[in-house]
């Protein structure tokens, strides 16, 4: 076995990295493939905005010419500047069930970090900063869109190489007919009337796009205290927005607004949800063309699952009763669309406000994903 750095200026080398995951999970019915074209773009420094400010290298483990594992090593310089740290990321880690392969790949990540003058390795993380984590509980469940599913041996393999838990992310299940106490509807009505809160709804992707600059500022306020956060560039933001708008149903996106004394309206909270089209992506095998879009669009009309990937209020608006509006609006939105199942996606276990909001709605935590760290 050898570890080989790929020449990512060559398309065949980029395909070699991406294709390994499709081969590895060929017989795994719960794995949802990433979109193939978007994943290839991650390795292309001429196309992805990450490389405007940062660097990454991609490696494969090969045995007699066959790929048996892969890993990426990254230095996100904007992340390090924001946190005043010297952190490397390892990401897109995949391996056959052979601990020697995992050890060689993770040792490569450690050596890469040391060579670049960095003192900590975090993972799994990717070029988007938010992509990547390792499933450690809930292997019997299909993941939400964009959330990894991996084989159960990954956690033990990564810890074997000296990595420790950094933080966990929880995903929860709730039935579509979530029971909301009538008292919350009464509180929501009073909050609307007396405190100037109201719900902003959307009718088109174009309308959502127009609100994105304001929404990103709120996102920055809400996320800036998390140790995983860094402010994305404008180009990275466009990349992320493009991915979101490709799957979003505008009627599932809601903003909680607060009318100020001067008549202006501020964003106080948000609900980000979308139809879970994972089954369509599986049928399309991660490829949109020539027929993949048909599978995904059909699943969008038929799916009984909804993913909730953002639910919360900004700290300054908590304790004013607006939580009741958040809960009741989410409940009514899910009911209006006829979803039978709700998957709430990756609340950080240390974000007690977020986990409390979900638990108030009757969410049961049923999947756990993990980030790891290693101090050189």
Sine and cosine of phi, psi and omega as CSV:
sin_phi,cos_phi,sin_psi,cos_psi,sin_omega,cos_omega
0.00,0.00,0.62,-0.78,0.08,-1.00
-0.70,-0.71,0.46,-0.89,0.11,-0.99
-0.98,-0.21,0.80,-0.60,-0.07,-1.00
-0.80,-0.60,0.77,-0.64,0.10,-1.00
-0.98,0.22,0.74,-0.67,-0.05,-1.00
-1.00,0.09,0.52,-0.85,0.14,-0.99
-1.00,-0.03,1.00,-0.09,-0.15,-0.99
-0.98,0.20,0.03,1.00,0.17,-0.99
-0.97,0.25,-0.23,0.97,-0.01,-1.00
-0.98,-0.20,0.77,-0.63,-0.04,-1.00
-0.89,0.45,-0.61,0.79,-0.02,-1.00
-0.90,0.43,-0.51,0.86,0.03,-1.00
-0.96,0.29,-0.64,0.77,0.06,-1.00
-0.89,0.46,-0.67,0.75,0.02,-1.00
-0.90,0.44,-0.59,0.81,0.00,-1.00
-0.87,0.49,-0.65,0.76,0.02,-1.00
-0.92,0.39,-0.74,0.67,-0.07,-1.00
-0.94,0.34,-0.66,0.75,-0.10,-1.00
-0.90,0.43,-0.45,0.89,-0.04,-1.00
-0.85,0.52,-0.68,0.74,-0.01,-1.00
-0.89,0.45,-0.64,0.77,0.02,-1.00
-0.90,0.43,-0.59,0.81,0.05,-1.00
-0.94,0.33,-0.68,0.73,-0.07,-1.00
-0.88,0.47,-0.63,0.78,-0.10,-1.00
-0.97,-0.23,0.31,0.95,-0.06,-1.00
-0.81,0.59,-0.61,0.79,-0.06,-1.00
-0.96,-0.27,0.32,0.95,0.00,-1.00
-0.98,-0.21,0.97,-0.24,-0.14,-0.99
-0.93,0.37,-0.32,0.95,-0.04,-1.00
-1.00,-0.07,-0.18,0.98,0.01,-1.00
-0.95,0.32,0.73,-0.68,0.08,-1.00
-0.95,-0.32,0.89,-0.45,-0.07,-1.00
-0.92,0.38,0.50,-0.86,0.17,-0.99
-0.95,0.31,0.27,-0.96,0.11,-0.99
-0.93,0.37,0.84,-0.55,-0.20,-0.98
-0.87,0.49,-0.74,0.67,-0.04,-1.00
-0.90,0.44,-0.65,0.76,0.01,-1.00
-0.91,0.41,-0.57,0.82,0.00,-1.00
-0.95,0.32,-0.64,0.77,0.09,-1.00
-0.86,0.51,-0.61,0.79,-0.03,-1.00
-0.89,0.45,-0.51,0.86,0.01,-1.00
-0.85,0.53,-0.54,0.84,-0.03,-1.00
-1.00,0.03,-0.09,1.00,-0.14,-0.99
-0.98,-0.18,0.97,-0.23,-0.06,-1.00
-0.91,0.41,-0.31,0.95,0.02,-1.00
-0.99,0.13,-0.15,0.99,-0.10,-0.99
-0.84,-0.55,-0.51,0.86,-0.11,-0.99
-1.00,-0.04,0.72,-0.69,-0.08,-1.00
-0.91,0.41,-0.29,0.96,0.05,-1.00
-0.81,0.58,-0.62,0.79,-0.13,-0.99
-0.98,0.22,-0.03,1.00,0.10,-0.99
-0.94,0.33,-0.35,0.94,-0.04,-1.00
-0.72,-0.69,-0.16,0.99,-0.15,-0.99
-0.60,-0.80,0.06,-1.00,-0.09,-1.00
-0.78,-0.63,0.36,-0.93,0.07,-1.00
-0.37,-0.93,0.54,-0.84,0.14,-0.99
-0.80,-0.60,0.46,-0.89,-0.09,-1.00
-0.81,-0.59,0.73,-0.69,-0.09,-1.00
-0.80,-0.61,0.51,-0.86,0.17,-0.99
-0.81,-0.58,0.53,-0.85,0.19,-0.98
-0.99,-0.12,0.79,-0.61,-0.05,-1.00
-0.83,-0.55,0.64,-0.77,0.03,-1.00
-0.79,-0.62,0.95,-0.33,-0.06,-1.00
0.81,0.59,0.67,0.74,0.05,-1.00
0.99,0.12,-0.06,1.00,0.00,-1.00
-0.98,-0.20,0.73,-0.68,0.03,-1.00
-0.96,0.28,0.78,-0.63,0.01,-1.00
-0.85,-0.53,-0.01,1.00,0.03,-1.00
-0.09,-1.00,0.25,-0.97,0.02,-1.00
-0.43,-0.90,0.37,-0.93,0.10,-0.99
-0.33,-0.94,0.51,-0.86,0.14,-0.99
-0.92,-0.38,0.53,-0.85,0.08,-1.00
-0.85,-0.52,0.74,-0.67,-0.15,-0.99
-0.70,-0.71,0.61,-0.79,0.24,-0.97
-0.87,-0.49,0.97,-0.23,0.06,-1.00
-1.00,0.06,0.99,-0.16,-0.13,-0.99
-0.94,0.34,-0.48,0.88,0.07,-1.00
-0.93,0.36,-0.61,0.79,0.08,-1.00
-0.88,0.48,-0.74,0.67,-0.04,-1.00
-0.91,0.41,-0.59,0.81,0.03,-1.00
-0.92,0.39,-0.64,0.77,-0.02,-1.00
-0.92,0.38,-0.64,0.76,-0.06,-1.00
-0.99,-0.12,-0.04,1.00,-0.06,-1.00
0.79,0.61,0.78,0.63,-0.06,-1.00
-0.82,-0.58,0.10,-0.99,0.09,-1.00
-0.80,-0.60,0.94,0.33,-0.15,-0.99
-0.94,-0.34,0.69,-0.73,0.20,-0.98
-0.96,-0.29,0.46,-0.89,0.13,-0.99
-0.94,-0.35,0.55,-0.84,0.31,-0.95
-0.91,-0.41,0.61,-0.79,-0.08,-1.00
-0.49,-0.87,0.13,-0.99,0.03,-1.00
0.80,0.60,0.58,0.82,-0.04,-1.00
-0.97,0.24,0.82,-0.57,0.09,-1.00
-0.59,-0.81,0.59,-0.80,-0.01,-1.00
-0.44,-0.90,0.50,-0.87,0.20,-0.98
-0.93,0.37,0.17,-0.99,-0.05,-1.00
-0.99,0.17,0.96,0.29,0.01,-1.00
-0.58,-0.82,0.94,-0.33,-0.13,-0.99
-0.91,0.42,-0.44,0.90,0.04,-1.00
-0.92,0.40,-0.56,0.83,0.07,-1.00
-0.91,0.41,-0.73,0.69,0.01,-1.00
-0.88,0.48,-0.68,0.73,0.00,-1.00
-0.88,0.48,-0.68,0.73,-0.02,-1.00
-0.91,0.41,-0.66,0.75,0.00,-1.00
-0.91,0.41,-0.71,0.70,-0.04,-1.00
-0.95,0.30,-0.50,0.86,0.11,-0.99
-0.91,0.41,-0.60,0.80,0.07,-1.00
-0.87,0.50,-0.66,0.75,0.02,-1.00
-0.90,0.44,-0.66,0.75,0.01,-1.00
-0.91,0.42,-0.71,0.71,-0.02,-1.00
-0.91,0.41,-0.60,0.80,0.03,-1.00
-0.88,0.47,-0.69,0.72,0.00,-1.00
-0.88,0.47,-0.70,0.72,0.00,-1.00
-0.90,0.44,-0.68,0.74,0.00,-1.00
-0.87,0.49,-0.52,0.86,-0.03,-1.00
-1.00,-0.07,0.22,0.98,0.09,-1.00
0.96,0.29,0.44,0.90,-0.02,-1.00
-0.97,-0.25,0.40,-0.91,-0.14,-0.99
-0.88,-0.48,-0.05,1.00,-0.02,-1.00
-0.61,-0.80,0.58,-0.81,0.08,-1.00
-0.87,-0.50,0.82,-0.57,0.07,-1.00
-0.90,-0.43,0.52,-0.85,0.07,-1.00
-0.05,-1.00,0.17,-0.99,0.01,1.00
-1.00,0.02,0.66,-0.75,0.03,-1.00
-0.65,-0.76,0.48,-0.88,-0.04,-1.00
-0.86,-0.50,-0.26,-0.96,-0.09,-1.00
-0.94,0.33,-0.35,0.94,0.02,-1.00
-0.99,0.10,-0.14,0.99,-0.01,-1.00
0.99,0.12,-0.48,0.88,-0.02,-1.00
-0.92,-0.38,-0.09,1.00,-0.06,-1.00
-1.00,-0.04,0.76,-0.65,0.09,-1.00
0.92,-0.39,0.76,-0.65,0.13,-0.99
-0.14,-0.99,0.19,-0.98,-0.05,-1.00
-0.90,-0.44,0.82,-0.57,0.05,-1.00
-0.93,0.36,0.80,-0.60,0.01,-1.00
-0.84,-0.54,-0.27,0.96,0.08,-1.00
-0.57,-0.82,0.59,-0.81,0.04,-1.00
1.00,-0.09,0.56,0.83,-0.05,-1.00
-0.93,0.38,-0.29,0.96,-0.04,-1.00
-0.99,0.11,0.00,1.00,-0.05,-1.00
-0.91,-0.41,0.60,-0.80,0.08,-1.00
-0.95,0.32,0.63,-0.77,-0.01,-1.00
-0.97,0.25,0.34,-0.94,0.16,-0.99
-0.95,0.30,0.18,-0.98,-0.03,-1.00
-0.87,0.50,0.76,-0.65,0.07,-1.00
0.98,0.19,0.04,1.00,-0.02,-1.00
-0.96,-0.28,0.72,-0.69,-0.12,-0.99
-0.94,0.35,0.52,-0.85,0.30,-0.95
-0.84,-0.55,0.75,-0.66,0.00,-1.00
-0.66,-0.75,0.19,-0.98,0.00,-1.00
-0.94,0.34,0.47,-0.88,-0.10,-1.00
-0.90,0.44,-0.33,0.94,-0.07,-1.00
-0.98,0.21,-0.12,0.99,-0.09,-1.00
-0.88,0.48,-0.70,0.71,-0.06,-1.00
-0.86,0.51,-0.74,0.67,-0.01,-1.00
-0.91,0.42,-0.63,0.78,0.00,-1.00
-0.90,0.44,-0.67,0.74,-0.03,-1.00
-0.94,0.34,-0.67,0.74,0.03,-1.00
-0.92,0.39,-0.51,0.86,0.06,-1.00
-0.85,0.52,-0.50,0.87,0.00,-1.00
-1.00,0.03,0.23,0.97,0.11,-0.99
1.00,-0.05,0.03,1.00,0.04,-1.00
-0.97,0.23,0.61,-0.79,0.05,-1.00
-0.92,-0.39,0.34,-0.94,0.08,-1.00
-0.87,0.49,0.75,-0.67,0.14,-0.99
-0.99,-0.10,-0.84,0.54,0.06,-1.00
-0.33,-0.94,0.35,-0.94,0.02,-1.00
-0.90,-0.43,0.45,-0.89,0.06,-1.00
-0.85,-0.53,0.73,-0.69,-0.08,-1.00
-0.96,-0.29,0.69,-0.72,0.14,-0.99
-0.90,-0.43,0.62,-0.79,-0.12,-0.99
-0.81,-0.59,0.33,-0.94,0.03,-1.00
-0.91,-0.42,0.63,-0.77,0.16,-0.99
-0.60,-0.80,0.59,-0.81,0.08,-1.00
-0.94,0.35,0.44,-0.90,-0.02,-1.00
-0.88,0.47,-0.48,0.88,0.01,-1.00
-1.00,-0.07,0.80,0.59,0.01,-1.00
-0.79,0.61,0.75,-0.66,0.00,-1.00
-1.00,0.03,0.90,-0.44,0.03,-1.00
-0.96,-0.28,0.80,-0.60,0.03,-1.00
-0.84,0.54,0.71,-0.71,0.01,-1.00
-0.80,0.60,-0.49,0.87,-0.01,-1.00
-0.86,0.50,-0.55,0.83,0.00,-1.00
-0.91,0.40,-0.58,0.82,0.05,-1.00
-0.91,0.41,-0.60,0.80,0.04,-1.00
-0.90,0.43,-0.69,0.73,0.02,-1.00
-0.90,0.43,-0.68,0.73,0.00,-1.00
-0.87,0.50,-0.66,0.75,0.00,-1.00
-0.90,0.43,-0.66,0.75,0.01,-1.00
-0.92,0.39,-0.61,0.79,0.00,-1.00
-0.91,0.42,-0.66,0.75,0.05,-1.00
-0.86,0.50,-0.71,0.70,-0.12,-0.99
-0.97,0.26,-0.66,0.75,-0.19,-0.98
-0.99,-0.16,-0.41,0.91,-0.13,-0.99
-0.87,-0.49,0.09,1.00,0.15,-0.99
0.97,0.23,0.35,0.94,0.09,-1.00
-1.00,0.07,0.57,-0.82,0.09,-1.00
-0.45,-0.89,0.24,-0.97,-0.07,-1.00
-0.96,-0.27,0.82,-0.58,0.11,-0.99
-1.00,-0.03,0.83,-0.55,0.05,-1.00
-0.93,-0.36,0.24,-0.97,-0.06,-1.00
-0.78,-0.63,0.55,-0.84,0.00,-1.00
-0.92,-0.38,-0.26,0.97,-0.06,-1.00
-0.49,-0.87,0.34,-0.94,0.08,-1.00
-0.91,0.42,-0.56,0.83,0.03,-1.00
-0.88,0.47,-0.62,0.79,0.03,-1.00
-0.92,0.39,-0.65,0.76,0.06,-1.00
-0.88,0.47,-0.70,0.72,-0.02,-1.00
-0.85,0.52,-0.61,0.80,-0.01,-1.00
-0.92,0.39,-0.45,0.89,-0.02,-1.00
-1.00,-0.02,-0.10,1.00,-0.13,-0.99
-0.86,0.51,-0.69,0.72,0.00,-1.00
-0.82,0.57,-0.68,0.74,0.03,-1.00
-0.93,0.37,-0.64,0.77,-0.01,-1.00
-0.91,0.42,-0.60,0.80,0.00,-1.00
-0.92,0.40,-0.58,0.81,0.06,-1.00
-0.90,0.43,-0.64,0.77,0.06,-1.00
-0.91,0.41,-0.65,0.76,0.05,-1.00
-0.86,0.52,-0.67,0.74,0.02,-1.00
-0.88,0.47,-0.69,0.72,0.01,-1.00
-0.89,0.45,-0.65,0.76,-0.07,-1.00
-0.96,0.28,-0.52,0.85,-0.17,-0.99
-0.96,-0.27,-0.21,0.98,-0.19,-0.98
-0.90,0.43,-0.35,0.94,0.01,-1.00
-0.99,0.11,-0.21,0.98,0.01,-1.00
-0.98,0.22,0.63,-0.77,-0.08,-1.00
-0.96,0.29,-0.18,0.98,0.03,-1.00
-1.00,-0.01,-0.10,1.00,-0.13,-0.99
-1.00,0.05,0.56,-0.83,0.28,-0.96
-0.51,-0.86,0.49,-0.87,-0.06,-1.00
-0.95,0.31,0.87,-0.49,0.01,-1.00
-0.95,0.32,0.44,-0.90,0.08,-1.00
-0.96,0.27,0.19,-0.98,0.02,-1.00
-0.88,0.47,-0.64,0.77,0.00,-1.00
-0.92,0.39,-0.63,0.77,0.05,-1.00
-0.91,0.42,-0.61,0.79,0.04,-1.00
-0.89,0.46,-0.70,0.72,0.03,-1.00
-0.87,0.48,-0.63,0.77,0.02,-1.00
-0.88,0.48,-0.72,0.69,-0.01,-1.00
-0.91,0.41,-0.68,0.74,-0.02,-1.00
-0.90,0.44,-0.64,0.77,0.02,-1.00
-0.86,0.51,-0.65,0.76,0.03,-1.00
-0.91,0.41,-0.67,0.75,-0.02,-1.00
-0.92,0.39,-0.72,0.70,-0.06,-1.00
-0.92,0.40,-0.36,0.93,0.00,-1.00
-0.92,0.39,-0.44,0.90,-0.07,-1.00
-0.90,-0.44,-0.19,0.98,-0.17,-0.98
-0.96,0.28,0.54,-0.84,0.22,-0.98
-0.96,-0.27,0.93,-0.38,-0.10,-0.99
-0.79,0.61,-0.52,0.85,-0.05,-1.00
-0.95,0.32,-0.19,0.98,0.02,-1.00
-1.00,-0.08,-0.09,1.00,0.03,-1.00
-0.99,-0.12,0.80,-0.61,-0.02,-1.00
-0.71,-0.71,0.56,-0.83,0.12,-0.99
-0.87,-0.49,0.69,-0.72,0.16,-0.99
-1.00,0.02,0.86,-0.51,-0.06,-1.00
-0.95,-0.32,0.48,-0.88,0.04,-1.00
-0.80,-0.61,0.86,-0.52,0.01,-1.00
-0.99,0.14,0.84,-0.54,0.00,-1.00
-0.99,0.12,0.19,-0.98,-0.03,-1.00
-0.88,0.48,-0.50,0.87,-0.01,-1.00
-0.99,0.10,0.06,1.00,0.05,-1.00
1.00,-0.06,-0.14,0.99,0.04,-1.00
-0.98,0.19,0.32,-0.95,0.00,-1.00
-0.89,-0.46,0.76,-0.65,0.03,-1.00
-0.94,-0.35,0.54,-0.84,0.10,-0.99
-0.97,0.24,0.84,-0.54,-0.02,-1.00
-0.96,-0.28,-0.39,0.92,-0.04,-1.00
-0.18,-0.98,-0.02,-1.00,-0.12,-0.99
-0.39,-0.92,0.43,-0.90,0.19,-0.98
-0.78,-0.63,0.86,-0.50,0.05,-1.00
-0.88,-0.47,0.93,-0.38,-0.01,-1.00
-0.67,-0.75,0.36,-0.93,0.04,-1.00
-0.37,-0.93,0.40,-0.92,0.03,-1.00
-0.90,0.44,0.66,-0.75,0.03,-1.00
-0.99,0.12,0.96,-0.27,-0.02,-1.00
-0.97,-0.26,0.49,0.87,-0.02,-1.00
-0.85,0.52,-0.63,0.77,0.00,-1.00
-0.89,0.45,-0.61,0.79,0.04,-1.00
-0.92,0.39,-0.63,0.78,0.04,-1.00
-0.91,0.42,-0.62,0.79,0.06,-1.00
-0.88,0.48,-0.71,0.70,0.00,-1.00
-0.90,0.43,-0.57,0.82,0.01,-1.00
-0.98,0.19,-0.15,0.99,-0.04,-1.00
0.83,0.56,0.56,0.83,0.07,-1.00
0.98,0.19,0.05,1.00,-0.06,-1.00
-0.92,-0.39,0.81,-0.59,-0.04,-1.00
-0.98,0.21,-0.48,0.88,-0.08,-1.00
-0.85,-0.53,0.56,-0.83,0.08,1.00
-1.00,0.05,-0.34,0.94,-0.14,-0.99
-0.87,-0.49,0.00,1.00,-0.09,-1.00
-0.87,0.49,-0.61,0.79,0.01,-1.00
-0.85,0.53,-0.58,0.81,-0.02,-1.00
-0.89,0.46,-0.69,0.72,0.03,-1.00
-0.88,0.47,-0.69,0.73,-0.08,-1.00
-0.93,0.36,-0.69,0.73,0.00,-1.00
-0.91,0.41,-0.61,0.79,0.04,-1.00
-0.91,0.42,-0.67,0.74,0.01,-1.00
-0.91,0.40,-0.56,0.83,0.02,-1.00
-0.87,0.49,-0.57,0.82,0.02,-1.00
-0.98,0.18,-0.44,0.90,-0.15,-0.99
-0.96,-0.27,-0.31,0.95,-0.14,-0.99
-0.87,0.49,0.61,-0.79,0.07,-1.00
-0.99,-0.16,0.06,1.00,-0.09,-1.00
-0.93,-0.35,0.60,-0.80,0.10,-0.99
-0.83,-0.56,0.72,-0.69,0.11,-0.99
-0.99,-0.15,0.76,-0.65,0.11,-0.99
-0.94,-0.34,0.93,-0.37,-0.12,-0.99
-0.93,-0.36,0.20,0.98,0.05,-1.00
-0.14,-0.99,0.81,-0.58,-0.03,-1.00
-0.42,-0.91,0.91,-0.41,0.03,-1.00
0.13,-0.99,0.18,-0.98,0.06,-1.00
-0.89,-0.45,0.51,-0.86,0.14,-0.99
-0.92,0.39,0.53,-0.85,-0.11,-0.99
-0.80,0.60,-0.62,0.78,-0.09,-1.00
-0.94,0.35,-0.20,0.98,-0.01,-1.00
-0.95,-0.30,0.05,1.00,0.06,-1.00
-0.97,0.24,0.47,-0.88,0.02,-1.00
0.99,0.15,0.10,1.00,-0.01,-1.00
-0.96,-0.29,0.10,1.00,0.00,-1.00
1.00,-0.05,-0.10,1.00,-0.04,-1.00
-0.93,0.37,-0.35,0.94,0.07,-1.00
-0.83,0.55,-0.60,0.80,0.00,-1.00
-0.88,0.47,-0.62,0.79,0.05,-1.00
-0.91,0.42,-0.64,0.77,0.00,-1.00
-0.88,0.48,-0.75,0.66,-0.04,-1.00
-0.90,0.43,-0.74,0.67,-0.08,-1.00
-0.94,0.35,-0.59,0.81,0.01,-1.00
-0.92,0.39,-0.65,0.76,0.04,-1.00
-0.90,0.44,-0.70,0.71,0.01,-1.00
-0.86,0.51,-0.72,0.70,-0.04,-1.00
-0.93,0.36,-0.59,0.81,0.02,-1.00
-0.90,0.44,-0.71,0.70,0.00,-1.00
-0.90,0.44,-0.67,0.74,0.00,-1.00
-0.90,0.43,-0.64,0.76,-0.03,-1.00
-0.90,0.44,-0.50,0.86,0.00,-1.00
-1.00,-0.03,-0.11,0.99,0.07,-1.00
0.97,0.26,0.35,0.94,0.03,-1.00
-0.93,0.36,0.64,-0.77,0.03,-1.00
-0.99,-0.14,-0.31,0.95,-0.06,-1.00
-0.65,-0.76,0.60,-0.80,0.00,-1.00
-0.80,-0.60,0.79,-0.61,0.07,-1.00
-0.92,-0.38,0.94,-0.35,0.05,-1.00
-1.00,-0.02,0.78,-0.63,-0.33,-0.94
-0.97,-0.23,0.87,-0.49,0.28,-0.96
0.73,0.68,0.95,0.31,0.21,-0.98
-1.00,0.06,0.77,-0.64,0.02,-1.00
-0.90,0.43,0.72,-0.70,-0.08,-1.00
-0.89,0.46,-0.36,0.93,0.00,-1.00
-1.00,0.00,-0.13,0.99,0.01,-1.00
-1.00,0.01,0.99,0.12,-0.15,-0.99
-0.92,0.39,-0.48,0.88,0.06,-1.00
-0.90,0.45,-0.69,0.72,-0.01,-1.00
-0.92,0.39,-0.73,0.68,-0.02,-1.00
-0.90,0.44,-0.57,0.82,0.03,-1.00
-0.92,0.40,-0.67,0.75,0.05,-1.00
-0.84,0.54,-0.72,0.69,-0.03,-1.00
-0.90,0.43,-0.68,0.73,-0.04,-1.00
-0.92,0.39,-0.54,0.84,0.08,-1.00
-0.88,0.48,-0.52,0.85,0.01,-1.00
-0.99,0.12,0.05,1.00,0.03,-1.00
1.00,0.08,0.32,0.95,0.00,-1.00
-0.95,0.32,0.68,-0.73,0.13,-0.99
-0.95,-0.30,0.84,-0.55,-0.01,-1.00
-0.95,0.31,0.79,-0.61,-0.10,-1.00
-0.68,-0.74,-0.04,1.00,0.11,-0.99
-0.66,-0.75,0.58,-0.82,-0.01,-1.00
-0.71,-0.70,0.78,-0.62,0.07,-1.00
-0.89,-0.46,0.43,-0.90,-0.16,-0.99
-0.73,-0.69,0.59,-0.81,0.27,-0.96
-0.96,-0.29,0.50,-0.86,-0.05,-1.00
-0.84,-0.54,0.34,-0.94,0.07,-1.00
-0.65,-0.76,0.46,-0.89,0.04,-1.00
-0.62,-0.79,0.81,-0.59,0.04,-1.00
-1.00,-0.08,0.85,-0.53,-0.01,-1.00
-0.96,0.27,0.00,0.00,0.00,0.00
